[in-house]
Amino acid sequence: NQGTIKVGDKKPVGVTFRPTLSSAPEGIYAFYLRVESSNHPNVDIGLYASVTQSGIGNVLFKVSDIYTGTIDTNNNLVQGLANAKIWLQNEAVLTVEKTKYTDSLGEVFLTDLPAGTYKYKITANNHQEKTGRLWIKPGVTTAQDVFLDYTLVTVEWSVKEITIKDKYEITLTATYETNVPAPVVVATPSSLTLPEGMRAGDVFNGEFTLTNHGLVRADNVSFSLPPSDQFFRYEMLVGLPDSLAAKEDFVIPYRVTSLKTPELDRLGR
């Protein structure tokens, strides 16, 4: 019984959690503190206790990418990916989580972690996200090496609606990195539109150009045309090289043959 609390007054209430079992399972336990008064509706206040393992461990993340081990513009050796965001969370006790960014060496040292299994997520600008799991052991520093793939080519597309006809124009825009220590193979043009009104027997010829904008040779080069169907047959008129050297171009001529006149054209529409 806390007695009467006057307007504006505060009264501290101490709460102690003591598991009845000698070894309580890990997790988050929910309780309610009920406040009753003769002149106010009852109020339930949520209280949450997190139970973790008693052992404490650490983890050292080392994050690298394609630039790690190369020389930067200041003639210094790149030792890791800096400013990568690392998020770590205990899988059994979700309230135990930490977020930190890598230093100039691409490293992050997280300490005072309750023992148990954790999941992590690592993100960085222009890199693909990496997720994983690790085990924190009592009194041990876990070393976790992570390599983030660099996003070398990004393709964006937009649709332009033409109100005069029931017609849409789709535009693809490719953004790619150049002069990077990796193969960056891009096909131009990124898209094409077949001529309107193609009938059975009509043939359309064109070319694609493959360009390696990176500084490393591209091996196992492949290029796929759309699969042929009942209306069109797609053919590549030359074979592909096994590799494409840095800054090298290769022209791919192709042929599209109309196999069947669309039904709408036959009706004159």
WOLIN-V908785 format. One record per residue. N is the residue number from 1. RES is the residue in one letter. PSI is psi in whole degrees, -180 to 180 (NA if undefined). BURIAL is b if it has 24 or more other ideal C-beta (glycine too) atoms within 12 Angstrom, else e. Layout:
# WOLIN-V908785
{{N RES PSI BURIAL} {N RES PSI BURIAL}}
This chain:
# WOLIN-V908785
{{1 N 117 e} {2 Q -2 e} {3 G -161 e} {4 T 135 e} {5 I 116 e} {6 K 163 e} {7 V 129 e} {8 G -13 e} {9 D 158 e} {10 K 149 e} {11 K 117 e} {12 P 144 e} {13 V 118 e} {14 G 139 e} {15 V 132 e} {16 T 133 e} {17 F 127 e} {18 R 104 e} {19 P 141 e} {20 T -20 e} {21 L 149 e} {22 S -24 e} {23 S 87 e} {24 A 139 e} {25 P 148 e} {26 E 150 b} {27 G -176 e} {28 I 125 e} {29 Y 130 e} {30 A 135 e} {31 F 169 e} {32 Y 132 e} {33 L 114 e} {34 R 128 e} {35 V 120 e} {36 E 146 e} {37 S 153 e} {38 S -20 e} {39 N 27 e} {40 H 143 e} {41 P 152 e} {42 N 146 e} {43 V 128 e} {44 D 125 e} {45 I 124 e} {46 G 133 e} {47 L 134 e} {48 Y 125 e} {49 A 131 e} {50 S 127 b} {51 V 119 b} {52 T 169 b} {53 Q 151 b} {54 S -25 e} {55 G 150 e} {56 I 136 e} {57 G -179 b} {58 N 167 b} {59 V 138 b} {60 L 113 b} {61 F 137 b} {62 K 112 b} {63 V 131 b} {64 S 167 b} {65 D -164 b} {66 I -20 b} {67 Y -14 b} {68 T 128 b} {69 G -5 e} {70 T 176 e} {71 I 131 e} {72 D -175 e} {73 T -20 e} {74 N 14 e} {75 N 30 e} {76 N 150 e} {77 L 128 e} {78 V 116 e} {79 Q -6 e} {80 G 177 b} {81 L 113 b} {82 A 154 b} {83 N 29 b} {84 A 138 b} {85 K 127 b} {86 I 124 b} {87 W 128 b} {88 L 135 b} {89 Q 136 b} {90 N 130 b} {91 E -29 b} {92 A -32 b} {93 V 96 b} {94 L -18 e} {95 T -14 e} {96 V 101 b} {97 E 154 e} {98 K 149 b} {99 T 132 e} {100 K 160 b} {101 Y 146 b} {102 T 152 b} {103 D -168 e} {104 S -19 e} {105 L -1 e} {106 G 25 b} {107 E 151 b} {108 V 131 b} {109 F 112 b} {110 L 126 b} {111 T 172 e} {112 D 47 e} {113 L 127 b} {114 P 139 b} {115 A 147 b} {116 G -174 b} {117 T 142 b} {118 Y 154 b} {119 K 147 b} {120 Y 156 b} {121 K 130 b} {122 I 127 b} {123 T 154 b} {124 A 153 b} {125 N 137 e} {126 N 22 e} {127 H 155 b} {128 Q 140 e} {129 E 145 e} {130 K 131 b} {131 T 159 e} {132 G -176 b} {133 R 152 e} {134 L 167 b} {135 W 122 b} {136 I 123 b} {137 K 146 e} {138 P 130 e} {139 G 11 e} {140 V 141 e} {141 T 114 e} {142 T 130 b} {143 A 126 e} {144 Q 108 b} {145 D 130 e} {146 V 132 b} {147 F 125 b} {148 L 127 b} {149 D 136 e} {150 Y 137 b} {151 T 99 e} {152 L -35 b} {153 V 130 b} {154 T 128 e} {155 V 124 e} {156 E 145 e} {157 W 148 e} {158 S 151 e} {159 V 126 e} {160 K 118 e} {161 E 132 e} {162 I 119 e} {163 T -22 e} {164 I -42 e} {165 K 165 e} {166 D 76 e} {167 K 146 e} {168 Y 144 e} {169 E 121 e} {170 I 125 e} {171 T 125 e} {172 L 134 e} {173 T 121 e} {174 A 127 e} {175 T 124 e} {176 Y 157 b} {177 E 143 b} {178 T 159 e} {179 N 45 e} {180 V 154 e} {181 P 57 e} {182 A 155 b} {183 P 133 b} {184 V 94 b} {185 V 123 b} {186 V 138 b} {187 A 133 b} {188 T 139 e} {189 P 159 e} {190 S -16 e} {191 S 165 e} {192 L 159 e} {193 T 125 e} {194 L 149 e} {195 P 144 e} {196 E 150 e} {197 G 19 e} {198 M 131 e} {199 R 171 e} {200 A 128 e} {201 G -18 e} {202 D 146 e} {203 V 136 e} {204 F 126 b} {205 N 147 e} {206 G -176 b} {207 E 144 e} {208 F 147 b} {209 T 122 e} {210 L 128 b} {211 T 130 b} {212 N 103 b} {213 H -6 b} {214 G -178 b} {215 L 7 e} {216 V 141 b} {217 R 139 e} {218 A 122 b} {219 D 162 e} {220 N 49 e} {221 V 136 e} {222 S 153 e} {223 F 127 b} {224 S 128 e} {225 L 163 e} {226 P 148 e} {227 P 142 e} {228 S 148 e} {229 D -165 e} {230 Q -16 e} {231 F -36 e} {232 F 148 b} {233 R 127 b} {234 Y 130 b} {235 E 137 e} {236 M 126 b} {237 L -5 e} {238 V 160 e} {239 G 156 e} {240 L 148 e} {241 P 158 e} {242 D -28 e} {243 S 163 e} {244 L 114 b} {245 A 164 e} {246 A 131 e} {247 K 13 e} {248 E 147 e} {249 D 153 e} {250 F 126 b} {251 V 131 e} {252 I 104 b} {253 P 146 e} {254 Y 165 b} {255 R 135 e} {256 V 122 b} {257 T 128 e} {258 S 124 b} {259 L -23 e} {260 K 134 e} {261 T 127 e} {262 P 144 e} {263 E -38 e} {264 L -38 e} {265 D -36 e} {266 R -30 e} {267 L 1 e} {268 G 22 e} {269 R NA e}}
